[in-house]
Amino acid sequence: MIIRFPDDQELNFESGVLAVTALKAWDKECAKSAVGVKINGEMRALTTPLNDNDTLLPLSFTEQEGRQMFWHSSSHIMAQAVQHLFPGTRFGIGPSIKEGFYYDFDSEHVFTPEDLIAIEQEIKRIVKKNEKYLREELSREQALQLFTELGENYKVELINDLPKDAVISVYRQGDFLDLCAGPHLTSTGAVKAVKLLSLAGAYWRGSEKNKMLQRIYAISFPEQRQLDEYITKLEEAKKRDHRKLGTELELFMMTDDGPGFPFFLPKGMIIRNELEQYWRQQHRMHGYQEIKTPIILNRDLWEQSGHWDHYKNNMYFTQIDEATYAVKPMNCPGGLLVYKNKPHSYRELPIRVGELGLVHRHELSGVLHGLMRVRCFTQDDAHLFMMEEQVKDEIKGVARLIDDFYKLFGFSYHVELSTRPEKAMGSVEVWNEATKALAEAMDEMGMPYTINEGDGAFYGPKLDFHLQDSLNRTWQCGTIQLDFQMPERFDLNYIGSDNQPHRPVMIHRVLFGSIERFIGILIEHYAGAFPLWLSPVQAKVLTITDRQNDYAAQILLRLEEMGIRTELDTRNEKIGYKIRAAQTEKIPYLLVLGDKEQEQQTAALRKRGEGDLGAFPVEDIVARLLKEIQLKV
């Protein structure tokens, strides 16, 4: 029989050849690194028998789908270890996640950090046995009987929720059995390095009405070296934690008086204002008009927009004059009302309106995380209204603007095209048209993207921009959402060249995403050492003795006159102590003044990360800093 490979090569094999055998014949090195395969586009185990004319694609740990298979297989090993050490534990689910995996356990024993060490050791023993993952298919009745006898009530519930025609499979490795669709690794021995990371509580199936289970997060790798590198990255991430640095650098605060509602302190407001000022400047240059819409609007509006049906559980409500109002979770309806405020002609289009809009969303307390996950945040929204023939050009314009923003901060990024979700407004035909427009715009720009099936907004497909920070972590920030639904629901029109009313197309987009979250990302990306234009304090003047105090005050005044944010340190401390203190505050430039500098009307200039640059006239220092601020380097 014929098997096809990624390089279009076709090889002949005996009937029923295993995928791993075929891979070895095609490329031994590729087969050696493979953790699984794709057969005709579907993920399968290496031990899967092939059929005539199958297309075979190897999956390694370097690929996302390969990592998913590896990590999900690892979750079964962790569950087996827990079963060995804590008999009577009942099992929830154990999926792979973006980075690693977790498993939810129902145990009378409350897990401790010491237990994680013991579980790791048991995992190593299981891995050493190199037990094979064996798949079995069962009827619904067999599966229900099996897991009922085992006392696995969570598995029974999952089986009962499966479609009647679903194929029910279980996987065994050694003495452990789990309900699972798979696929999995060939055997446990492939998992060479495991680290259990943390403990958390998690409601069964994410509902507060259900029992709280114990969740163990972990990660695994095919090589110990990869785990060592990951741990090093984790340690660096801890140093950069925006919550820690935000407190140390006095940027923002959180309080139990308002969980999930951040307070920005004076220095944090400087960063925020600089970002917003840059946002406004760039949007003026690109033909946007700024608006501001109310935070609270009537329930009828949210029913009209569809948010009431699709987003009600994430919204806050209040009563005004015996009517129900909602605190806005999104800015879109307000932007639609602004467009509808007056008639429009085709000659005006495209119309681009932007808003730095404060929104509120109900988040569970367990997921709140500094500035990264909050209950109120400012979205740098814009809503663009256009004719159909303008859609691709507007998508390209937004994509170029996002590119400019991210390059300014040194971020690389990748793009995902998210398609129609299960719960969506509008016809499939309209969705297909919108998705095609986004894809064609990206293709024409030569901008690569991947498909994220079923993750579009309820009103339209979208392009998500995932930026990569200095630790190679990715964050979804920018988005371009194409919407044919809202203009229909709000009866938006423009008068065309034929003097007849026409329906505009709408684009929703953000660049920063959430300004709060973007600041959190920047804190960690720069480790608190912001570029000069963003730094809350751009320069600090340090005196060696009290004799320089008057001269220092003159320099401070000159720098402030030129708009350079400056502080003065005339404390009766040694200059080395003052320098170290300023370095801890991550101030970009230090001007050190002694008798020599005062006499020559200069300042010894020190730059963060470079040290002493030498003595310069004050006006030269001012010019240097102003140029760097202007260039935003």
Solvent accessible surface area in square Angstrom, and as a share of the most:
residue,aa,sasa,rsa
1,M,45,0.20
2,I,50,0.26
3,I,0,0.00
4,R,88,0.32
5,F,5,0.02
6,P,65,0.41
7,D,85,0.44
8,D,127,0.66
9,Q,78,0.35
10,E,88,0.40
11,L,43,0.21
12,N,112,0.58
13,F,33,0.14
14,E,151,0.68
15,S,104,0.67
16,G,39,0.37
17,V,21,0.12
18,L,69,0.34
19,A,0,0.00
20,V,33,0.19
21,T,67,0.39
22,A,0,0.00
23,L,0,0.00
24,K,113,0.48
25,A,65,0.50
26,W,50,0.17
27,D,58,0.30
28,K,160,0.68
29,E,127,0.57
30,C,32,0.19
31,A,9,0.07
32,K,166,0.70
33,S,64,0.41
34,A,11,0.08
35,V,13,0.07
36,G,0,0.00
37,V,0,0.00
38,K,39,0.17
39,I,17,0.09
40,N,90,0.46
41,G,55,0.53
42,E,95,0.43
43,M,41,0.18
44,R,97,0.35
45,A,19,0.15
46,L,17,0.09
47,T,65,0.38
48,T,31,0.18
49,P,82,0.52
50,L,2,0.01
51,N,104,0.53
52,D,79,0.41
53,N,80,0.41
54,D,10,0.05
55,T,62,0.36
56,L,0,0.00
57,L,70,0.35
58,P,15,0.10
59,L,4,0.02
60,S,21,0.13
61,F,19,0.08
62,T,110,0.64
63,E,72,0.32
64,Q,119,0.53
65,E,58,0.26
66,G,0,0.00
67,R,70,0.26
68,Q,66,0.30
69,M,3,0.01
70,F,1,0.00
71,W,10,0.04
72,H,39,0.17
73,S,0,0.00
74,S,3,0.02
75,S,0,0.00
76,H,1,0.01
77,I,1,0.01
78,M,0,0.00
79,A,0,0.00
80,Q,1,0.01
81,A,0,0.00
82,V,0,0.00
83,Q,61,0.27
84,H,62,0.28
85,L,61,0.30
86,F,31,0.13
87,P,113,0.71
88,G,75,0.72
89,T,9,0.05
90,R,83,0.30
91,F,7,0.03
92,G,0,0.00
93,I,65,0.33
94,G,7,0.07
95,P,41,0.26
96,S,29,0.19
97,I,61,0.31
98,K,154,0.65
99,E,78,0.35
100,G,0,0.00
101,F,1,0.00
102,Y,24,0.09
103,Y,1,0.00
104,D,3,0.02
105,F,0,0.00
106,D,11,0.06
107,S,23,0.15
108,E,182,0.81
109,H,75,0.33
110,V,111,0.64
111,F,9,0.04
112,T,50,0.29
113,P,92,0.58
114,E,118,0.53
115,D,20,0.10
116,L,17,0.09
117,I,111,0.56
118,A,43,0.33
119,I,0,0.00
120,E,25,0.11
121,Q,79,0.35
122,E,18,0.08
123,I,2,0.01
124,K,112,0.48
125,R,128,0.47
126,I,2,0.01
127,V,21,0.12
128,K,178,0.75
129,K,132,0.56
130,N,82,0.42
131,E,34,0.15
132,K,124,0.52
133,Y,19,0.07
134,L,100,0.50
135,R,110,0.40
136,E,60,0.27
137,E,110,0.49
138,L,38,0.19
139,S,51,0.33
140,R,54,0.20
141,E,122,0.55
142,Q,99,0.44
143,A,0,0.00
144,L,44,0.22
145,Q,114,0.51
146,L,42,0.21
147,F,2,0.01
148,T,86,0.50
149,E,125,0.56
150,L,98,0.49
151,G,37,0.36
152,E,18,0.08
153,N,65,0.33
154,Y,11,0.04
155,K,7,0.03
156,V,32,0.18
157,E,66,0.30
158,L,37,0.18
159,I,0,0.00
160,N,87,0.45
161,D,85,0.44
162,L,62,0.31
163,P,84,0.53
164,K,196,0.83
165,D,129,0.67
166,A,33,0.26
167,V,103,0.59
168,I,6,0.03
169,S,4,0.03
170,V,0,0.00
171,Y,11,0.04
172,R,88,0.32
173,Q,0,0.00
174,G,49,0.47
175,D,99,0.51
176,F,2,0.01
177,L,25,0.12
178,D,5,0.02
179,L,28,0.14
180,C,14,0.09
181,A,84,0.65
182,G,22,0.21
183,P,26,0.17
184,H,1,0.01
185,L,6,0.03
186,T,47,0.27
187,S,15,0.10
188,T,0,0.00
189,G,11,0.10
190,A,39,0.30
191,V,1,0.01
192,K,131,0.56
193,A,5,0.04
194,V,17,0.10
195,K,74,0.31
196,L,7,0.04
197,L,60,0.30
198,S,49,0.31
199,L,59,0.29
200,A,44,0.34
201,G,50,0.48
202,A,13,0.10
203,Y,73,0.28
204,W,10,0.03
205,R,116,0.42
206,G,59,0.56
207,S,37,0.24
208,E,104,0.47
209,K,195,0.82
210,N,53,0.27
211,K,114,0.48
212,M,95,0.43
213,L,2,0.01
214,Q,37,0.16
215,R,42,0.15
216,I,0,0.00
217,Y,61,0.23
218,A,1,0.01
219,I,1,0.01
220,S,0,0.00
221,F,17,0.07
222,P,33,0.21
223,E,81,0.36
224,Q,96,0.43
225,R,127,0.46
226,Q,40,0.18
227,L,9,0.05
228,D,73,0.38
229,E,97,0.44
230,Y,21,0.08
231,I,53,0.27
232,T,86,0.50
233,K,51,0.22
234,L,56,0.28
235,E,94,0.42
236,E,52,0.23
237,A,19,0.15
238,K,143,0.60
239,K,130,0.55
240,R,38,0.14
241,D,28,0.14
242,H,0,0.00
243,R,108,0.40
244,K,99,0.42
245,L,9,0.04
246,G,0,0.00
247,T,97,0.56
248,E,102,0.46
249,L,19,0.10
250,E,101,0.45
251,L,3,0.01
252,F,8,0.04
253,M,82,0.37
254,M,72,0.32
255,T,31,0.18
256,D,138,0.71
257,D,139,0.72
258,G,11,0.10
259,P,64,0.40
260,G,4,0.04
261,F,62,0.26
262,P,22,0.14
263,F,97,0.40
264,F,39,0.16
265,L,48,0.24
266,P,108,0.68
267,K,50,0.21
268,G,1,0.01
269,M,72,0.32
270,I,48,0.24
271,I,0,0.00
272,R,29,0.11
273,N,78,0.40
274,E,36,0.16
275,L,0,0.00
276,E,24,0.11
277,Q,118,0.53
278,Y,20,0.07
279,W,3,0.01
280,R,81,0.29
281,Q,77,0.34
282,Q,24,0.11
283,H,6,0.02
284,R,162,0.59
285,M,132,0.59
286,H,71,0.32
287,G,43,0.41
288,Y,20,0.08
289,Q,112,0.50
290,E,81,0.37
291,I,33,0.17
292,K,140,0.59
293,T,10,0.06
294,P,79,0.50
295,I,68,0.35
296,I,69,0.35
297,L,27,0.14
298,N,47,0.24
299,R,87,0.32
300,D,99,0.51
301,L,18,0.09
302,W,0,0.00
303,E,67,0.30
304,Q,71,0.32
305,S,0,0.00
306,G,1,0.01
307,H,0,0.00
308,W,29,0.10
309,D,114,0.59
310,H,68,0.31
311,Y,43,0.16
312,K,86,0.36
313,N,132,0.68
314,N,50,0.25
315,M,9,0.04
316,Y,61,0.23
317,F,84,0.35
318,T,48,0.28
319,Q,117,0.52
320,I,70,0.35
321,D,134,0.70
322,E,172,0.77
323,A,36,0.28
324,T,35,0.21
325,Y,53,0.20
326,A,0,0.00
327,V,22,0.13
328,K,3,0.01
329,P,0,0.00
330,M,28,0.13
331,N,1,0.00
332,C,7,0.04
333,P,0,0.00
334,G,4,0.04
335,G,0,0.00
336,L,0,0.00
337,L,75,0.37
338,V,56,0.32
339,Y,8,0.03
340,K,96,0.41
341,N,123,0.63
342,K,118,0.50
343,P,118,0.74
344,H,15,0.07
345,S,36,0.23
346,Y,56,0.21
347,R,194,0.71
348,E,76,0.34
349,L,12,0.06
350,P,35,0.22
351,I,19,0.10
352,R,59,0.22
353,V,10,0.06
354,G,1,0.01
355,E,4,0.02
356,L,7,0.04
357,G,0,0.00
358,L,62,0.31
359,V,0,0.00
360,H,33,0.15
361,R,41,0.15
362,H,71,0.32
363,E,24,0.11
364,L,74,0.37
365,S,83,0.54
366,G,76,0.73
367,V,62,0.36
368,L,42,0.21
369,H,71,0.32
370,G,11,0.10
371,L,0,0.00
372,M,19,0.09
373,R,109,0.40
374,V,9,0.05
375,R,33,0.12
376,C,19,0.11
377,F,20,0.08
378,T,8,0.05
379,Q,29,0.13
380,D,0,0.00
381,D,9,0.05
382,A,0,0.00
383,H,4,0.02
384,L,1,0.00
385,F,1,0.00
386,M,0,0.00
387,M,28,0.13
388,E,100,0.45
389,E,134,0.60
390,Q,34,0.15
391,V,7,0.04
392,K,66,0.28
393,D,91,0.47
394,E,15,0.07
395,I,0,0.00
396,K,33,0.14
397,G,30,0.29
398,V,1,0.01
399,A,0,0.00
400,R,128,0.47
401,L,1,0.01
402,I,0,0.00
403,D,26,0.14
404,D,67,0.35
405,F,1,0.00
406,Y,0,0.00
407,K,134,0.57
408,L,45,0.22
409,F,6,0.02
410,G,58,0.56
411,F,6,0.03
412,S,66,0.43
413,Y,50,0.19
414,H,80,0.36
415,V,3,0.02
416,E,35,0.15
417,L,2,0.01
418,S,0,0.00
419,T,22,0.13
420,R,85,0.31
421,P,21,0.13
422,E,174,0.78
423,K,160,0.68
424,A,24,0.18
425,M,17,0.08
426,G,39,0.37
427,S,50,0.32
428,V,75,0.43
429,E,126,0.56
430,V,47,0.27
431,W,3,0.01
432,N,88,0.45
433,E,78,0.35
434,A,1,0.01
435,T,28,0.17
436,K,125,0.53
437,A,17,0.13
438,L,0,0.00
439,A,19,0.15
440,E,54,0.24
441,A,0,0.00
442,M,0,0.00
443,D,90,0.47
444,E,99,0.44
445,M,53,0.24
446,G,63,0.61
447,M,30,0.13
448,P,112,0.71
449,Y,60,0.23
450,T,80,0.47
451,I,88,0.45
452,N,45,0.23
453,E,136,0.61
454,G,36,0.34
455,D,71,0.37
456,G,11,0.10
457,A,20,0.15
458,F,22,0.09
459,Y,8,0.03
460,G,2,0.02
461,P,1,0.00
462,K,32,0.13
463,L,0,0.00
464,D,6,0.03
465,F,0,0.00
466,H,25,0.11
467,L,0,0.00
468,Q,67,0.30
469,D,7,0.04
470,S,57,0.37
471,L,18,0.09
472,N,102,0.52
473,R,47,0.17
474,T,39,0.22
475,W,41,0.14
476,Q,60,0.27
477,C,5,0.03
478,G,0,0.00
479,T,15,0.08
480,I,0,0.00
481,Q,25,0.11
482,L,0,0.00
483,D,0,0.00
484,F,39,0.16
485,Q,20,0.09
486,M,0,0.00
487,P,0,0.00
488,E,103,0.46
489,R,93,0.34
490,F,2,0.01
491,D,75,0.39
492,L,1,0.01
493,N,55,0.28
494,Y,18,0.07
495,I,71,0.36
496,G,6,0.06
497,S,89,0.57
498,D,78,0.40
499,N,121,0.62
500,Q,101,0.45
501,P,82,0.52
502,H,71,0.32
503,R,84,0.30
504,P,3,0.02
505,V,3,0.01
506,M,0,0.00
507,I,0,0.00
508,H,6,0.03
509,R,1,0.00
510,V,8,0.04
511,L,0,0.00
512,F,1,0.01
513,G,8,0.08
514,S,13,0.08
515,I,0,0.00
516,E,6,0.03
517,R,58,0.21
518,F,0,0.00
519,I,2,0.01
520,G,0,0.00
521,I,0,0.00
522,L,0,0.00
523,I,0,0.00
524,E,8,0.04
525,H,21,0.09
526,Y,46,0.17
527,A,25,0.20
528,G,3,0.03
529,A,30,0.23
530,F,4,0.02
531,P,20,0.13
532,L,3,0.01
533,W,6,0.02
534,L,0,0.00
535,S,3,0.02
536,P,17,0.11
537,V,15,0.09
538,Q,2,0.01
539,A,0,0.00
540,K,20,0.09
541,V,0,0.00
542,L,0,0.00
543,T,1,0.01
544,I,77,0.39
545,T,47,0.27
546,D,94,0.49
547,R,156,0.57
548,Q,1,0.00
549,N,48,0.24
550,D,109,0.56
551,Y,11,0.04
552,A,0,0.00
553,A,48,0.37
554,Q,112,0.50
555,I,4,0.02
556,L,35,0.17
557,L,106,0.53
558,R,81,0.29
559,L,0,0.00
560,E,87,0.39
561,E,108,0.48
562,M,71,0.32
563,G,56,0.54
564,I,2,0.01
565,R,53,0.19
566,T,15,0.09
567,E,57,0.26
568,L,61,0.30
569,D,8,0.04
570,T,46,0.27
571,R,113,0.41
572,N,145,0.74
573,E,77,0.35
574,K,168,0.71
575,I,45,0.23
576,G,27,0.26
577,Y,100,0.38
578,K,3,0.01
579,I,25,0.13
580,R,147,0.53
581,A,28,0.22
582,A,2,0.01
583,Q,93,0.41
584,T,102,0.59
585,E,66,0.30
586,K,55,0.23
587,I,8,0.04
588,P,6,0.03
589,Y,0,0.00
590,L,8,0.04
591,L,0,0.00
592,V,13,0.08
593,L,0,0.00
594,G,4,0.03
595,D,73,0.38
596,K,131,0.56
597,E,24,0.11
598,Q,60,0.26
599,E,145,0.65
600,Q,102,0.45
601,Q,105,0.47
602,T,17,0.10
603,A,0,0.00
604,A,19,0.15
605,L,1,0.00
606,R,59,0.22
607,K,51,0.21
608,R,77,0.28
609,G,86,0.83
610,E,109,0.49
611,G,23,0.22
612,D,93,0.48
613,L,53,0.26
614,G,28,0.27
615,A,56,0.43
616,F,65,0.27
617,P,65,0.41
618,V,20,0.11
619,E,89,0.40
620,D,77,0.40
621,I,1,0.01
622,V,4,0.02
623,A,60,0.47
624,R,94,0.34
625,L,0,0.00
626,L,55,0.27
627,K,129,0.55
628,E,28,0.12
629,I,37,0.19
630,Q,143,0.64
631,L,105,0.52
632,K,48,0.20
633,V,106,0.61
